[in-house]
């Protein structure tokens, strides 16, 4: 360094009295009560305050070493600026990145687009929990350990595992977008491992309960309740997917619905002939034959379609004599998928109908169709091993039968 000192000279340092100090160029020399001199630095580098004690004269520390420490910090800062995003003079802090991320989503997403409805949750996760934890750490320096520590702290504070997992999903989405927008490099993205949640027991409705639920929907004061239930039981569609369907998205000739927005992406949804007939009759009575099947009543709300049919569904459940705590709209999806398994439909086809991302998610329903599985495994039981079992039990002390004898027995021949 080539700093010029006017106050912090070697002569001035030697003549410092006990308790006195001299500051210049971010370096402080202070005479301690024991007569030793302590050197420290206090500087701003790339918007961050750096305050360090460098050492004492008795340890061999001089003003020159304090100068070198300052140069070292500034050199590291310059190196850190080599991978700055275009147009940035400093790296984004997590706080800045979080706010910009939310603003970008608000600017690009609009009603009816996938992800728009989840914006309030993302905003709550980031502003209430993620920013208060990560604060002004550099967004490209968030470590795997820091993410795990965040999750552990949230759990220790009483948050449920499912809640923490949703917050980690928001963090993961934010980090992926930061890579996509070139705010950080892909290798700077931390690993975000979510905890394994205990799966809730899947509830399915018997045919009698399905009929009772449908009658309960028909008897509801809301004329759309029965159609919502008919959709759920005849398609295995999700609650939100049903409510976003438009008349002009239905291919009546081929019993198909074009679902442009879904959890696992766009798909073509098959429907039953019964539901197609119900929809054809319902459409004839509507004034709007191309708009939403479940439009907002009296044009209330921030979307042109209903956001939920939970209250109406609960009334139908009560009329059916079922338990609202157990029977939710999602139970209709469970019931429809389980019916497909029981009917012997292959799993890839069920996946196409249900819209699941993976076959592993469809496999959860296989154990519910026990009769179907029992019938399948029974096909392996030909009775050919009954004679083997008898032979093994009657050998006594003569030892086990030879491999040749077992083969002869299993082929229906008697070994001589």
VOPAGU-2260 file (C-alpha; in pm, 1 decimal, decimal comma):
REM VOPAGU-2260
SITE   aa  ch    i         X         Y         Z
SITE  UNK   A    0       0,0       0,0       0,0
SITE  UNK   A    1     108,9     361,4     -46,7
SITE  UNK   A    2    -105,1     539,5     209,8
SITE  UNK   A    3      24,8     871,8     339,3
SITE  UNK   A    4     -20,0     916,1     714,7
SITE  UNK   A    5     -28,0    1258,2     874,7
SITE  UNK   A    6    -150,5    1164,5    1224,4
SITE  UNK   A    7     -82,5     792,4    1259,9
SITE  UNK   A    8     296,5     828,2    1228,0
SITE  UNK   A    9     549,8     604,8    1398,8
SITE  UNK   A   10     656,2     894,6    1623,4
SITE  UNK   A   11     295,8     965,9    1723,3
SITE  UNK   A   12     237,5     596,2    1801,6
SITE  UNK   A   13     548,8     575,4    2020,5
SITE  UNK   A   14     444,1     882,7    2221,3
SITE  UNK   A   15      82,8     769,1    2280,6
SITE  UNK   A   16     -19,6     798,9    2644,7
SITE  UNK   A   17    -218,4     524,8    2823,2
SITE  UNK   A   18    -582,4     526,7    2711,3
SITE  UNK   A   19    -514,1     750,3    2408,7
SITE  UNK   A   20    -576,0     644,3    2048,9
SITE  UNK   A   21    -512,6     769,7    1696,2
SITE  UNK   A   22    -738,2     691,0    1392,3
SITE  UNK   A   23    -645,3     734,0    1027,8
SITE  UNK   A   24    -738,6     554,3     703,4
SITE  UNK   A   25    -947,5     302,3     898,9
SITE  UNK   A   26    -656,8     202,4    1125,8
SITE  UNK   A   27    -661,8     263,5    1501,7
SITE  UNK   A   28    -363,1     251,0    1735,5
SITE  UNK   A   29    -453,2     247,8    2105,5
SITE  UNK   A   30    -224,7     250,6    2410,9
SITE  UNK   A   31    -351,7      -2,7    2666,1
SITE  UNK   A   32    -325,8      23,3    3043,2
SITE  UNK   A   33     -32,5    -218,3    3047,9
SITE  UNK   A   34     161,4       4,2    2808,9
SITE  UNK   A   35     112,3    -221,4    2504,7
SITE  UNK   A   36     -20,4     -79,1    2176,9
SITE  UNK   A   37    -313,6    -250,3    2002,1
SITE  UNK   A   38    -387,5    -213,2    1631,1
SITE  UNK   A   39    -738,9    -255,5    1485,2
SITE  UNK   A   40    -917,2    -172,9    1159,5
SITE  UNK   A   41   -1268,2     -42,6    1093,8
SITE  UNK   A   42   -1355,4      -5,9     723,3
SITE  UNK   A   43   -1641,9     -39,4     475,0
SITE  UNK   A   44   -1593,1    -287,8     191,4
SITE  UNK   A   45   -1867,3    -333,0     -70,2
SITE  UNK   A   46   -2127,7    -196,4     167,9
SITE  UNK   A   47   -2023,3    -416,4     459,6
SITE  UNK   A   48   -1863,0    -293,3     782,6
SITE  UNK   A   49   -1545,4    -483,0     873,4
SITE  UNK   A   50   -1410,8    -433,8    1225,8
SITE  UNK   A   51   -1112,4    -646,9    1328,3
SITE  UNK   A   52    -843,3    -641,8    1596,1
SITE  UNK   A   53    -515,3    -708,6    1413,8
SITE  UNK   A   54    -292,1    -754,1    1717,9
SITE  UNK   A   55     -49,1    -590,5    1966,0
SITE  UNK   A   56     302,9    -452,5    1949,1
SITE  UNK   A   57     412,5    -717,3    2200,0
SITE  UNK   A   58     307,2    -977,9    1941,2
SITE  UNK   A   59     515,0    -812,0    1672,0
SITE  UNK   A   60     223,8    -633,3    1504,3
SITE  UNK   A   61     293,1    -295,9    1339,7
SITE  UNK   A   62      94,0     -38,5    1147,5
SITE  UNK   A   63     216,3    -196,7     824,1
SITE  UNK   A   64      37,5    -523,9     907,5
SITE  UNK   A   65    -285,5    -335,1     965,0
SITE  UNK   A   66    -241,1    -176,8     620,7
SITE  UNK   A   67    -189,3    -520,2     467,2
SITE  UNK   A   68    -503,4    -654,7     637,7
SITE  UNK   A   69    -710,3    -374,6     482,4
SITE  UNK   A   70    -562,6    -445,1     139,2
SITE  UNK   A   71    -637,8    -815,6     183,5
SITE  UNK   A   72   -1005,9    -749,5     256,5
SITE  UNK   A   73   -1035,5    -518,6     -42,3
SITE  UNK   A   74    -859,4    -768,4    -270,2
SITE  UNK   A   75   -1102,6   -1042,3    -167,5
SITE  UNK   A   76   -1390,3    -805,7    -233,9
SITE  UNK   A   77   -1257,2    -733,0    -584,1
SITE  UNK   A   78   -1224,4   -1105,4    -649,7
SITE  UNK   A   79   -1581,4   -1154,9    -533,9
SITE  UNK   A   80   -1698,6    -897,7    -785,9
SITE  UNK   A   81   -1558,5   -1094,7   -1079,1
SITE  UNK   A   82   -1875,8   -1308,5   -1102,0
SITE  UNK   A   83   -2121,5   -1027,0   -1040,0
SITE  UNK   A   84   -2441,6   -1040,4   -1245,9
SITE  UNK   A   85   -2456,6    -792,2   -1534,7
SITE  UNK   A   86   -2534,5    -439,7   -1419,0
SITE  UNK   A   87   -2460,2    -509,0   -1051,4
SITE  UNK   A   88   -2186,6    -340,6    -850,0
SITE  UNK   A   89   -2241,1    -567,9    -550,3
SITE  UNK   A   90   -2389,0    -913,0    -495,8
SITE  UNK   A   91   -2753,4    -937,9    -398,7
SITE  UNK   A   92   -2827,8   -1004,1     -37,3
SITE  UNK   A   93   -3093,0   -1263,1      40,5
SITE  UNK   A   94   -3324,7    -982,0     150,0
SITE  UNK   A   95   -3284,2    -801,7    -184,1
SITE  UNK   A   96   -3316,9   -1122,4    -382,7
SITE  UNK   A   97   -3632,8   -1223,5    -196,2
SITE  UNK   A   98   -3807,4    -892,5    -258,6
SITE  UNK   A   99   -3701,2    -883,3    -625,2
SITE  UNK   A  100   -3813,5   -1243,3    -671,6
SITE  UNK   A  101   -4160,2   -1163,0    -537,8
SITE  UNK   A  102   -4183,7    -850,6    -752,4
SITE  UNK   A  103   -4085,1   -1043,1   -1065,3
SITE  UNK   A  104   -4352,2   -1305,4    -996,2
SITE  UNK   A  105   -4615,5   -1036,8    -943,0
SITE  UNK   A  106   -4513,2    -868,3   -1269,7
SITE  UNK   A  107   -4517,8   -1187,1   -1477,5
SITE  UNK   A  108   -4800,4   -1392,5   -1327,4
SITE  UNK   A  109   -5164,1   -1301,3   -1371,4
SITE  UNK   A  110   -5500,1   -1451,4   -1290,6
SITE  UNK   A  111   -5553,5   -1789,2   -1449,4
SITE  UNK   A  112   -5180,9   -1863,5   -1488,1
SITE  UNK   A  113   -5029,5   -2152,6   -1295,5
SITE  UNK   A  114   -4857,4   -2026,3    -981,6
SITE  UNK   A  115   -5061,1   -1707,3    -941,8
SITE  UNK   A  116   -5280,0   -1846,1    -664,7
SITE  UNK   A  117   -4975,7   -1951,1    -462,0
SITE  UNK   A  118   -4826,7   -1600,4    -458,0
SITE  UNK   A  119   -4971,7   -1507,1    -114,8
SITE  UNK   A  120   -4814,8   -1819,1      37,6
SITE  UNK   A  121   -4476,8   -1747,5    -120,6
SITE  UNK   A  122   -4490,0   -1388,5       1,8
SITE  UNK   A  123   -4570,3   -1502,8     355,3
SITE  UNK   A  124   -4293,7   -1764,6     355,2
SITE  UNK   A  125   -4029,8   -1520,6     232,2
SITE  UNK   A  126   -4122,8   -1208,4     427,1
SITE  UNK   A  127   -4223,0   -1375,8     753,8
SITE  UNK   A  128   -3966,4   -1653,0     785,6
SITE  UNK   A  129   -3695,6   -1674,7     517,9
SITE  UNK   A  130   -3579,5   -1311,2     509,9
SITE  UNK   A  131   -3579,3   -1276,6     891,7
SITE  UNK   A  132   -3351,2   -1581,0     906,6
SITE  UNK   A  133   -3109,3   -1529,3     613,9
SITE  UNK   A  134   -3125,2   -1146,8     635,2
SITE  UNK   A  135   -2838,2    -977,5     447,8
SITE  UNK   A  136   -2629,1   -1283,8     371,0
SITE  UNK   A  137   -2513,2   -1292,5      11,2
SITE  UNK   A  138   -2772,3   -1481,0    -190,1
SITE  UNK   A  139   -2502,0   -1678,7    -370,5
SITE  UNK   A  140   -2340,8   -1786,0     -42,7
SITE  UNK   A  141   -2637,4   -1962,5     120,3
SITE  UNK   A  142   -2500,7   -2301,3     226,5
SITE  UNK   A  143   -2658,1   -2644,6     264,6
SITE  UNK   A  144   -2591,9   -2620,5     637,9
SITE  UNK   A  145   -2768,7   -2283,2     662,7
SITE  UNK   A  146   -3080,3   -2430,7     496,5
SITE  UNK   A  147   -3078,3   -2728,8     734,1
SITE  UNK   A  148   -3030,1   -2496,6    1032,7
SITE  UNK   A  149   -3325,6   -2284,3     918,2
SITE  UNK   A  150   -3548,7   -2593,3     901,5
SITE  UNK   A  151   -3431,5   -2713,4    1242,8
SITE  UNK   A  152   -3494,0   -2373,9    1404,1
SITE  UNK   A  153   -3845,0   -2358,7    1256,6
SITE  UNK   A  154   -3922,9   -2705,1    1393,8
SITE  UNK   A  155   -3784,1   -2614,5    1735,6
SITE  UNK   A  156   -4004,4   -2304,3    1732,1
SITE  UNK   A  157   -4309,8   -2529,4    1698,8
SITE  UNK   A  158   -4370,3   -2525,1    1322,9
SITE  UNK   A  159   -4510,6   -2847,0    1177,7
SITE  UNK   A  160   -4301,8   -3050,9     935,1
SITE  UNK   A  161   -4554,1   -2993,5     655,7
SITE  UNK   A  162   -4533,8   -2616,0     712,4
SITE  UNK   A  163   -4153,3   -2615,6     703,7
SITE  UNK   A  164   -4158,0   -2827,1     386,8
SITE  UNK   A  165   -4380,8   -2570,6     216,2
SITE  UNK   A  166   -4137,6   -2294,2     316,3
SITE  UNK   A  167   -3845,3   -2497,8     180,7
SITE  UNK   A  168   -4038,1   -2547,6    -144,1
SITE  UNK   A  169   -4066,5   -2170,1    -176,7
SITE  UNK   A  170   -3693,1   -2134,8    -107,9
SITE  UNK   A  171   -3618,7   -2400,6    -369,9
SITE  UNK   A  172   -3836,3   -2226,3    -628,8
SITE  UNK   A  173   -3671,3   -1893,8    -551,1
SITE  UNK   A  174   -3321,1   -2041,3    -587,7
SITE  UNK   A  175   -3414,1   -2209,4    -917,1
SITE  UNK   A  176   -3544,8   -1880,8   -1052,9
SITE  UNK   A  177   -3227,5   -1702,1    -938,4
SITE  UNK   A  178   -3023,7   -1949,0   -1144,0
SITE  UNK   A  179   -3260,8   -1906,8   -1438,9
SITE  UNK   A  180   -3234,9   -1526,5   -1416,9
SITE  UNK   A  181   -2852,9   -1555,2   -1384,9
SITE  UNK   A  182   -2846,9   -1389,9   -1044,5
SITE  UNK   A  183   -2636,8   -1680,9    -914,5
SITE  UNK   A  184   -2449,3   -1969,6   -1072,3
SITE  UNK   A  185   -2607,0   -2313,6   -1063,7
SITE  UNK   A  186   -2326,3   -2445,3    -844,6
SITE  UNK   A  187   -2408,7   -2176,9    -585,9
SITE  UNK   A  188   -2756,6   -2319,1    -535,7
SITE  UNK   A  189   -2772,9   -2502,2    -199,8
SITE  UNK   A  190   -2919,2   -2848,9    -162,2
SITE  UNK   A  191   -3265,6   -2817,4     -13,4
SITE  UNK   A  192   -3376,2   -3144,9     144,5
SITE  UNK   A  193   -3729,7   -3159,4     278,4
SITE  UNK   A  194   -3831,8   -3380,4     567,7
SITE  UNK   A  195   -4031,1   -3693,9     498,9
SITE  UNK   A  196   -4390,1   -3637,0     600,7
SITE  UNK   A  197   -4606,7   -3911,9     740,4
SITE  UNK   A  198   -4868,7   -3981,9     478,9
SITE  UNK   A  199   -5226,5   -3945,3     587,5
SITE  UNK   A  200   -5446,7   -4250,1     561,6
SITE  UNK   A  201   -5627,6   -4250,5     229,4
SITE  UNK   A  202   -6004,8   -4249,9     269,1
SITE  UNK   A  203   -6221,0   -4390,5      -9,7
SITE  UNK   A  204   -6597,4   -4402,1     -52,0
SITE  UNK   A  205   -6796,5   -4718,9    -108,4
SITE  UNK   A  206   -7042,4   -4722,9    -401,1
SITE  UNK   A  207   -7327,8   -4672,2    -151,3
SITE  UNK   A  208   -7151,7   -4370,9       2,0
SITE  UNK   A  209   -7083,2   -4226,3    -342,4
SITE  UNK   A  210   -7453,5   -4249,6    -428,0
SITE  UNK   A  211   -7546,6   -4090,4     -93,6
SITE  UNK   A  212   -7297,7   -3807,7    -151,9
SITE  UNK   A  213   -7440,4   -3743,3    -497,1
SITE  UNK   A  214   -7792,8   -3724,9    -353,3
SITE  UNK   A  215   -7664,0   -3485,4     -89,9
SITE  UNK   A  216   -7523,0   -3263,3    -362,6
SITE  UNK   A  217   -7845,8   -3266,0    -559,9
SITE  UNK   A  218   -8032,8   -3159,6    -246,4
SITE  UNK   A  219   -7800,9   -2865,3    -174,1
SITE  UNK   A  220   -7919,6   -2506,8    -208,8
SITE  UNK   A  221   -7626,7   -2427,7    -437,9
SITE  UNK   A  222   -7720,7   -2561,1    -785,7
SITE  UNK   A  223   -7352,1   -2621,8    -869,1
SITE  UNK   A  224   -7283,2   -2864,7    -582,3
SITE  UNK   A  225   -7408,6   -3179,7    -754,1
SITE  UNK   A  226   -7206,4   -3102,5   -1069,7
SITE  UNK   A  227   -6889,0   -3050,9    -865,5
SITE  UNK   A  228   -6939,6   -3393,1    -701,9
SITE  UNK   A  229   -7014,5   -3553,7   -1038,0
SITE  UNK   A  230   -6686,3   -3413,9   -1170,8
SITE  UNK   A  231   -6487,3   -3545,1    -873,8
SITE  UNK   A  232   -6625,9   -3898,6    -883,7
SITE  UNK   A  233   -6608,8   -3932,5   -1262,3
SITE  UNK   A  234   -6266,5   -3786,8   -1341,0
SITE  UNK   A  235   -6026,5   -3810,1   -1040,4
SITE  UNK   A  236   -5951,6   -3440,7   -1100,1
SITE  UNK   A  237   -5823,7   -3215,4    -823,6
SITE  UNK   A  238   -6051,4   -2961,0    -653,0
SITE  UNK   A  239   -5883,9   -2659,2    -816,1
SITE  UNK   A  240   -5866,6   -2826,4   -1158,3
SITE  UNK   A  241   -6241,1   -2885,7   -1160,8
SITE  UNK   A  242   -6323,1   -2524,1   -1078,5
SITE  UNK   A  243   -6102,7   -2387,8   -1359,9
SITE  UNK   A  244   -6268,3   -2588,6   -1640,1
SITE  UNK   A  245   -6435,2   -2388,7   -1919,3
SITE  UNK   A  246   -6709,1   -2509,7   -2149,2
SITE  UNK   A  247   -6494,5   -2438,0   -2456,1
SITE  UNK   A  248   -6222,6   -2672,6   -2320,1
SITE  UNK   A  249   -6450,0   -2978,9   -2336,9
SITE  UNK   A  250   -6432,7   -3206,9   -2640,5
SITE  UNK   A  251   -6779,7   -3365,2   -2614,9
SITE  UNK   A  252   -6724,4   -3583,6   -2920,5
SITE  UNK   A  253   -6426,6   -3760,7   -2764,2
SITE  UNK   A  254   -6506,6   -3732,3   -2391,8
SITE  UNK   A  255   -6199,8   -3518,1   -2322,4
SITE  UNK   A  256   -6116,3   -3197,3   -2133,9
SITE  UNK   A  257   -5809,2   -2990,3   -2216,7
SITE  UNK   A  258   -5657,4   -2897,4   -1878,9
SITE  UNK   A  259   -5413,8   -2615,3   -1947,8
SITE  UNK   A  260   -5322,4   -2553,8   -1581,9
SITE  UNK   A  261   -5250,8   -2846,6   -1354,0
SITE  UNK   A  262   -5014,0   -2935,4   -1072,6
SITE  UNK   A  263   -4806,7   -3169,0   -1289,8
SITE  UNK   A  264   -4844,9   -2969,0   -1611,3
SITE  UNK   A  265   -5089,4   -2952,4   -1899,0
SITE  UNK   A  266   -5279,0   -3270,8   -1984,8
SITE  UNK   A  267   -5586,4   -3402,5   -2164,0
SITE  UNK   A  268   -5836,8   -3538,5   -1913,1
SITE  UNK   A  269   -6073,5   -3820,9   -2014,6
SITE  UNK   A  270   -6425,0   -3818,0   -1870,3
SITE  UNK   A  271   -6698,4   -4077,2   -1842,8
SITE  UNK   A  272   -6993,6   -4093,5   -2078,3
SITE  UNK   A  273   -7224,3   -4024,8   -1783,4
SITE  UNK   A  274   -7044,5   -3702,1   -1698,0
SITE  UNK   A  275   -7041,2   -3595,6   -2062,1
SITE  UNK   A  276   -7417,9   -3638,9   -2075,3
SITE  UNK   A  277   -7463,8   -3438,6   -1753,6
SITE  UNK   A  278   -7245,3   -3160,2   -1891,3
SITE  UNK   A  279   -7427,3   -3152,0   -2226,0
SITE  UNK   A  280   -7761,3   -3112,8   -2050,4
SITE  UNK   A  281   -7624,4   -2851,9   -1811,3
SITE  UNK   A  282   -7471,9   -2647,7   -2091,9
SITE  UNK   A  283   -7806,4   -2622,5   -2268,7
SITE  UNK   A  284   -7946,9   -2438,7   -1966,9
SITE  UNK   A  285   -7658,9   -2189,2   -1944,8
SITE  UNK   A  286   -7644,5   -1844,1   -2103,0
SITE  UNK   A  287   -7265,3   -1853,3   -2125,1
SITE  UNK   A  288   -7184,8   -2164,5   -2325,5
SITE  UNK   A  289   -6810,7   -2100,7   -2355,1
SITE  UNK   A  290   -6704,3   -1956,6   -2019,3
SITE  UNK   A  291   -6632,0   -2119,4   -1683,5
SITE  UNK   A  292   -6851,5   -2405,6   -1566,2
SITE  UNK   A  293   -6819,0   -2281,5   -1207,2
SITE  UNK   A  294   -6822,1   -1901,4   -1249,0
SITE  UNK   A  295   -6819,6   -1664,9    -953,5
SITE  UNK   A  296   -7170,9   -1583,9    -842,5
SITE  UNK   A  297   -7261,4   -1213,3    -866,7
SITE  UNK   A  298   -6912,9   -1152,8   -1013,7
SITE  UNK   A  299   -6748,6   -1149,3    -670,8
SITE  UNK   A  300   -6385,9   -1242,9    -606,9
SITE  UNK   A  301   -6056,0   -1178,4    -784,9
SITE  UNK   A  302   -6092,8   -1467,9   -1030,3
SITE  UNK   A  303   -6369,5   -1530,6   -1284,6
SITE  UNK   A  304   -6423,9   -1878,0   -1142,7
SITE  UNK   A  305   -6493,9   -2005,3    -792,1
SITE  UNK   A  306   -6194,2   -2061,4    -567,4
SITE  UNK   A  307   -6352,3   -2331,4    -349,6
SITE  UNK   A  308   -6655,4   -2557,0    -312,2
SITE  UNK   A  309   -6554,9   -2675,4      36,1
SITE  UNK   A  310   -6859,6   -2539,3     221,0
SITE  UNK   A  311   -7105,9   -2673,5     -32,8
SITE  UNK   A  312   -6930,0   -3010,9     -30,7
SITE  UNK   A  313   -6941,9   -3027,3     349,8
SITE  UNK   A  314   -7319,5   -2972,2     343,7
SITE  UNK   A  315   -7356,1   -3259,7      95,3
SITE  UNK   A  316   -7138,8   -3480,9     317,4
SITE  UNK   A  317   -7360,2   -3410,5     617,9
SITE  UNK   A  318   -7675,0   -3487,4     415,6
SITE  UNK   A  319   -7514,7   -3816,4     312,7
SITE  UNK   A  320   -7460,1   -3909,7     677,6
SITE  UNK   A  321   -7080,3   -3904,9     640,0
SITE  UNK   A  322   -6809,2   -3742,1     853,3
SITE  UNK   A  323   -6684,4   -3402,4     723,0
SITE  UNK   A  324   -6356,3   -3448,0     915,5
SITE  UNK   A  325   -6276,1   -3750,7     700,6
SITE  UNK   A  326   -6461,9   -3688,4     376,0
SITE  UNK   A  327   -6314,2   -3386,0     196,4
SITE  UNK   A  328   -6329,7   -3299,8    -174,8
SITE  UNK   A  329   -5994,2   -3476,1    -225,1
SITE  UNK   A  330   -6154,4   -3803,3    -111,0
SITE  UNK   A  331   -6342,5   -3809,9    -442,5
SITE  UNK   A  332   -6005,8   -3816,3    -622,3
SITE  UNK   A  333   -5881,7   -4098,7    -398,4
SITE  UNK   A  334   -6202,7   -4291,8    -462,6
SITE  UNK   A  335   -6189,5   -4255,3    -841,0
SITE  UNK   A  336   -5823,0   -4360,2    -863,1
SITE  UNK   A  337   -5881,2   -4659,9    -636,8
SITE  UNK   A  338   -6174,3   -4765,3    -855,7
SITE  UNK   A  339   -5943,2   -4762,8   -1156,8
SITE  UNK   A  340   -5694,5   -4986,9    -973,6
SITE  UNK   A  341   -5973,5   -5226,5    -871,6
SITE  UNK   A  342   -6088,2   -5241,0   -1231,9
SITE  UNK   A  343   -5745,2   -5373,8   -1330,9
SITE  UNK   A  344   -5635,5   -5067,3   -1530,2
SITE  UNK   A  345   -5258,3   -5055,4   -1579,3
SITE  UNK   A  346   -5072,7   -4797,8   -1371,6
SITE  UNK   A  347   -4933,4   -4583,6   -1661,3
SITE  UNK   A  348   -5289,5   -4536,6   -1788,3
SITE  UNK   A  349   -5409,0   -4443,2   -1438,7
SITE  UNK   A  350   -5124,7   -4192,6   -1418,8
SITE  UNK   A  351   -5242,1   -4029,3   -1740,9
SITE  UNK   A  352   -5594,6   -4002,0   -1603,9
SITE  UNK   A  353   -5498,9   -3880,5   -1255,9
SITE  UNK   A  354   -5227,2   -3639,7   -1366,0
SITE  UNK   A  355   -4971,7   -3764,3   -1110,5
SITE  UNK   A  356   -4609,1   -3671,5   -1176,0
SITE  UNK   A  357   -4471,9   -4018,5   -1107,7
SITE  UNK   A  358   -4587,5   -4379,9   -1100,3
SITE  UNK   A  359   -4464,8   -4400,2    -740,3
SITE  UNK   A  360   -4745,8   -4164,5    -639,7
SITE  UNK   A  361   -5001,0   -4387,1    -812,6
SITE  UNK   A  362   -4862,7   -4692,4    -631,6
SITE  UNK   A  363   -5001,0   -4555,7    -303,1
SITE  UNK   A  364   -5345,0   -4663,1    -419,1
SITE  UNK   A  365   -5258,0   -5022,0    -504,8
SITE  UNK   A  366   -5271,0   -5146,5    -144,6
SITE  UNK   A  367   -5625,1   -5009,6    -111,8
SITE  UNK   A  368   -5750,0   -5247,7    -379,5
SITE  UNK   A  369   -5682,0   -5560,5    -176,2
SITE  UNK   A  370   -5941,5   -5774,9    -354,5
SITE  UNK   A  371   -5780,0   -5692,1    -686,9
SITE  UNK   A  372   -5434,2   -5783,9    -556,7
SITE  UNK   A  373   -5560,6   -6104,7    -393,3
SITE  UNK   A  374   -5716,5   -6213,3    -721,3
SITE  UNK   A  375   -5391,1   -6146,4    -905,4
SITE  UNK   A  376   -5173,5   -6342,8    -662,8
SITE  UNK   A  377   -5423,5   -6631,5    -658,7
SITE  UNK   A  378   -5350,6   -6689,2   -1025,4
SITE  UNK   A  379   -5006,9   -6818,9    -923,5
SITE  UNK   A  380   -5154,4   -7083,9    -697,2
SITE  UNK   A  381   -5195,6   -7399,3    -912,8
SITE  UNK   A  382   -5190,5   -7653,8    -631,0
SITE  UNK   A  383   -4885,9   -7828,9    -772,1
SITE  UNK   A  384   -4693,9   -7786,9    -445,9
SITE  UNK   A  385   -4945,8   -7965,8    -224,2
SITE  UNK   A  386   -4790,2   -8306,4    -303,1
SITE  UNK   A  387   -4441,5   -8171,8    -232,3
SITE  UNK   A  388   -4549,9   -8055,4     110,8
SITE  UNK   A  389   -4702,0   -8398,2     181,7
SITE  UNK   A  390   -4385,9   -8579,7      68,2
SITE  UNK   A  391   -4163,7   -8356,9     286,8
SITE  UNK   A  392   -4376,4   -8426,6     593,9
SITE  UNK   A  393   -4375,5   -8805,0     541,2
SITE  UNK   A  394   -4000,1   -8847,4     491,2
SITE  UNK   A  395   -3940,8   -8903,8     862,1
SITE  UNK   A  396   -3576,4   -8987,9     934,1
SITE  UNK   A  397   -3505,3   -9085,7     577,0
SITE  UNK   A  398   -3382,7   -8731,3     501,9
SITE  UNK   A  399   -3496,5   -8473,9     251,6
SITE  UNK   A  400   -3611,5   -8584,6     -93,9
SITE  UNK   A  401   -3363,3   -8544,7    -373,6
SITE  UNK   A  402   -3383,6   -8255,8    -621,5
SITE  UNK   A  403   -3484,4   -8506,5    -888,8
SITE  UNK   A  404   -3776,0   -8626,5    -676,8
SITE  UNK   A  405   -3899,1   -8270,1    -618,1
SITE  UNK   A  406   -3885,0   -8198,3    -991,0
SITE  UNK   A  407   -4076,5   -8519,0   -1062,4
SITE  UNK   A  408   -4344,0   -8434,9    -806,2
SITE  UNK   A  409   -4384,9   -8077,1    -928,9
SITE  UNK   A  410   -4431,3   -8204,9   -1284,0
SITE  UNK   A  411   -4706,8   -8438,9   -1174,3
SITE  UNK   A  412   -4502,1   -8760,2   -1207,2
SITE  UNK   A  413   -4430,0   -9010,1    -933,0
SITE  UNK   A  414   -4062,7   -9089,3    -889,0
SITE  UNK   A  415   -3982,0   -9459,4    -876,3
